[in-house]
Amino acid sequence: MQLPLHIIDAFTSERFKGNQAAVVLLQAWLADPLLQSIAAENNLSETAFLVWSAERSAFEIRWFSPLKEIAFCGHATLASAFVLFEADPARGVIAFWAAAVGQVSATREPGGRIRMSFPRRDARVLDEPPAALLEGLSPAPSAWLVNQQAYMAVYETEAEVRAVTPDLQRLKTLGPLDVVVTGPAAAGAFHDFVSRYFWPANGGDEDPVTGSIHAALAPYWAVRLGRNELVAHQASRRSGTLFCEVTASSVEVAGHCVRYLTGTITL
C-alpha cells in the first residue's frame, strides 16, 4: 500500500518557520495503531489524516502527535486545507469534521491566506492552580486561567513570556491538559499578543505554533485590548503568525502555509 504524504509549514510565509504538519489523505480509515505508528515515524508535532465523508459532506479529520491522538489541532487543519486547495484550485470552502469540535470550515482568501472558523473555547479564571503548575513556570505569571485544552498563564509583558523557563517534568504531570503562557505585545510590534505552548504530556516540549489554543487566547485578548480583530505571534524558536477575529460564537483564525515536501508512504 502506498499513501501520499505532504509536509507543510503552517502559519508562516517562510519555509522552515511556523509549525510542520504531515497530511495524509486516505480512502478509508486505517487501524488506530497504524495511524499512530505513521505519526510516530513522521515525528512532527502532528500528522493529520483525512477521509471524505459523503454523509457529512465534509472531510473527517483526525490528528496524531508522535505520542497519541489529539482532540483538536489548528495548524494541521490549516495544512490540510492548504493541500486540498492546492489540489483543486476551484474550491472556495472546505468543511472538516472532528469528534471533539464538530464542523470546522476553511476558506481561501485573496493572497493565499486561509481562514478557519473554530468554535470558541473560552478560558475561565483558575482560583487555585495545582502545585505542579505553580512550580512548573518561572517567573510566576500575574493570572491563571484554564479551558478544556490547557492551563493559561498570563504575564504582563512580551519580554516575560519570551523569558519563561518551564519545568517540563512538572508540567508533564498536568496531563491531559497542556500549558500556554501569554502576554501583550511589546510597544510598536506588528502583533497584539504573544504566546508559547508547552505540551510534554501529549506531544513534545514546546509546540512551534498552536492554532487550536487561539480559540481561547483570542477571546481573552479581545476583552483585554478592546477589539475583536487581533494579530497573534507564537514566540517559539520557529515562530508563527495568526490572524484572529472573535465573534459571539466562533474564533476565526487565519494564516499562510508553505509546502516543504511531497512524498509517498509505503506500507
N, C-alpha and C positions, 0 to 999 in steps of 0.2 A: 504494500500500500504506500502511495506517495501523497503527501499533503502539501499544499502551497504554504509558504511561510513568509511573512512580511515583518520586518523590524522597522519601527517608525520612532523618530524623536518627536515627542509631543510637547505642546505648549512652548514652542520655540520656532524661530525662523532660521536658526543656525544649526547646522549639523554638529553633533557631539555636545549639544546643550539640551535643556529640557529633560524629559523622562522617557527612557526607552520602553517601548511595549512591543511584544510579539503579537501578531494577529494571525489566527489560523481559521480559515473557512472550511466547514465540514458539511457533508451531505446529510449526515445523521450523527447523533451523539455517540461518542465512544465511551467505553467504560471509565468511570471516575479515576481508578488507579492509573490508567494510561494517560488521561488528561494531566494528572498530577505529575507523572513521570516526564511528560513533554515539557511542562512548565519548569520543572527542576533542571532538566537538561538545558533549556534556554537560559536559565539563571538570570532573568531580568526581573524588575520589580513585579510586573505582571505579564502573563500571557492571556489574551482574550480569545475565546473560542466562540464561533458564530454558527448558528443553524437557522436557515429560513423557516418560518412557521406560517403556512398559508392560513391556518386557523386564527392566528393573532394578527396577520398582516404586518408582521414585524420580524426582525432578526432576534431570536433568542440569544442572549449573550451571557457567558459565564467567565469569571476572572479567577485565575490561579496565580498566587505567588509561588516562589520555589518551595514554600513550606506547606501551603494549604489553600483551599478555596476561599476567596474573599467575597464578602457580600456586595460590595459596591466599589467600583474603580472608575474614576473620571478620565484619567489620562489614556487608559487603554480603550475606553469608549471613543474618545476623540480620535485615537489612532485607527480604530476600526472604521469610523465614519470616513476618515481620510482615504483609507484603502478602497472602500466601496464607492466613494465619489470619483476617485481616480479611475476605477474600472468602468464606471458608467457616468460620463460627464453630463448626461441628460437628467440625472437625478437632481431633484431640488431639496427633498426632505427624506430622511431615513428614520424609521422607527425601530427602536430596540426595546426588548422586554427582558426584565430580570426579576427573579422572585422577590428580592429584598426591597426593590424600589418601584416595581411596576414598569410603566412605559416611560422611556426617555427618548426624546426626539433630537435629531441633529440636522441643522440647516447650513447649507453652504452660502457664505456671504461674498459680496464682491471683494476681490483682492485675495481670495483663497482662505480667509479665516472661516472657521467652523464654529457655529454656536449650538450649544446643547442646553436643553431645558431639564433641570433637576428639580425634584420635589424639595421644598425647604426642610432642613433638618436642624432647626434652631437649637442652640445650647442653652441650658439653664444654669443659674448660679449654683455653685457647689459650696455649701457652708463648711463641710468637714472633709477635706481631701484625705485620702488614705495615706498612711505613713510612707509607703513606698513612693508616692507621688511627691510628697513634701521633701523627701530625701533624694529624689532622683534628678532634680534640676538645680543647677547653680549658675547664676544667682537666683534667688527666690523671686517669683512674679508678684504683681500687685493684686491679682484677682484670679480666681479659679472658676471654670465652668465645665460642663460635660454635656455631650449628646450621646446618641446611640452608637457612635463610632469611636469617639476619642475624648479624653480629657483635654481641656483648653486652658493653657496658662497665658495670661495677659501681662505684657510688660509695657513700661511707659515710653520706651524709645526703641527705634530700629537697632541702634548700637547694642542694646541689651539682648535683643533677640539673636543677633549675629554672634554674640559672645557666650550664649548659653552652652554649658558643658553638661551633657546628660550622663547619668549613671545608668547605662543600658541594662545592666543586670537587675537593678532595682526596678526600672521601668518594665522589664520583661514580665515581672510578677503581676503586673496590672492587666495582662491579657484576659479576655479578648479585646479590651479597649486599648487603643494607641494613645499617643500624646502629641499634641500640636502646641507650639509656642508661637505667639503673635504679638505684634505691636504696630504703632503708627509709623508711617514712612518718615524718613529724615526730611528736613526742610529742603525744598527745591527738587525733590525726587520726582521721577516720572510717575511712580506708583503711589497708591494711597495707603497701603498697609503691607506688612511683610509677615511671613510665617516660615517655620521649619517643622518637619514632621518626623517623629521617631516611632518605629513600629517593630521592635525586636521580637515581640511575641508572635507576629503574624507574617513577617516578610524579610526584614533586614534591619540595619542600624538606622540610617536616615534616608527617607524616601526623597528622590530629587524634586519631584513636583507631584502634588496630590490634589487632583481636581475635585474629588468627592468631598473633602473636608470644607471646601468653599461653600457648600450648601449650608454650613453653619457659620463660617467666618464672614461671608459677605453680609448676611443679615445683621450680625453683631456690629460690624463696622459701619453699615448703613445707618444704624441708630446713633452710633458714637460720632460719626462725621456729618450726619445730617443730609445725606444724599444717597440715592439708590443706584447710581452708576459709579463703579469703582474699578480701579486697576490694582491687581494684586501681584506681588512679587514673592516667589518662594526662594529664600536665600540659602539654598543648598550649594554644594560645590558646582553642580551643573547649572543650576538656577533655571527659572522659568517665569513666564508672564501669563496672567489670566485676566481676561476682561469680564467683569461681573455686572449683572443687573438684577436687582432684587425686586420681586413683585409680591403681592399678597400671599400667593400660594407656591411660588417657584423661585428658583435662582437660575438665571441664565448665565452660563459660563462659556466663554469663547476663547479660542486660541488657534495658533498656527501649528502645522506639522511639517516635518522634513523626512523624506524616505532615506533610510540608511541601507537596507538590504532586502533583496528579493531572493528567495531560495526554495528548497524543497526538503521536507522531512521524509525520510524513508523508514518505514516500519516493517 
